[in-house]
């Protein structure tokens, strides 16, 4: 162990060095991590192993959902989406009463907690559309139906530079245990932001009929700029949003 000299006295860690203050003054020593083999085998680290196993499952479940919806997420998510979704998946995992600590899973927890999750933390579908779409999942038919109400100018909050928008319905049939998924997707036609006047319409995204897996229905809105029939995504995704509308389990 070394001692610190000089005017400045440091406390805390810098790289592999740990600076501290004791009754003998200020000292420094090399930090030593815990041996990985000990964590895996030592009975005193049983809780650590349990926490690590469950945290891993929570992270995998969050990643699976983000991967399934990645076609829309890059334009609709805030920077905190990963950490917020992991935190939510861990909360769901902790509601599992079928397994003991260390063996709890997301799929055995209360997945309805996903309902209402906003990928864009700053803007939900409600803040963009004055008249929010409604939705329903029919497990027998294998359909996620989104009903878009008639819209008029002034009922859609439009970002600068946008000329059109579209609404998307996505159904994720998620196997969190096997880390696989199927995605059903349906999109509206491009709708001009100028003199908006649309009739009620429905989008139907399909998944496996009579599926035994959880089904997560999400609704998104995307604004674009159309120039000479070419479509360009806006640099700012501020108004683009996607929310989980409904979750269905067996």
C-alpha positions, 0 to 999 in steps of 0.5 A: 500500500502506498501513501499520497503526497502533495497538495491534492488529496484524492478519495475514490477509484481511478482505474485500478487504483483506489484512493482512501483516507484512514487514521494514518492519512491518505493512502492508495492501493490497487483494487482487486476484483472478485474472482469469477470462479468464486462468484460461480461456486462460493455459497456466500455469493448465492444471492449474487448468482440469483440476481445476475441470472434474473437480470440477464433474463430481463435484459434478454427480454428487453432486447428481444422486444426492441429487436422485433420492433426495430423497424420503427424504434430508431425513429421513435425511441428516446435515448433512455428506451433501453434502460427503461425497458430493462427496468420494466422487464425486471419489474415484470419478472419480479411478479412471477410467483411460479418460480423461486428467486433466481429462476423467475422469468418474464414470461411467467410474470405480469406482462400486462405491465408493458401496456402503455410503454412509450418508446419515445419518452417525451411524446406519446401517441396521445400527444400527437393525435387528438383522437387516439386509435383504439385496438384489440387482439383476437387470439383465436383469429390471430389478429391485432386490429387498430381502428383509426378514427376520422381525422381533421386538420388541427387534430394532428400535431405536425412537426416542421418539415413534414408533408405526410404521416402514416400510422403503423400497427405491429403485433409481436408474438414473443417467445421470451424463453427461446428468444424468438419472435414473429412480427405482424405489421400493417401500415396506413397509406401516407396521409398528407398533413395539408387539409387533413380529412380522413375517414375511419379506417382499420389496420390488421396485423396478423400473428399465429392463430390460437398462439400460446405465446404472449402477443404485444400490440404496438401502435406508431406514427411516423412523419416524413417529407415527400419530394417528387414521390420520394419519401424522406424520414425527418432528421428529428424524431421528436414527433414520431412515437410508438406506444404499446397499446395492448398485451394478451397472454393465455 
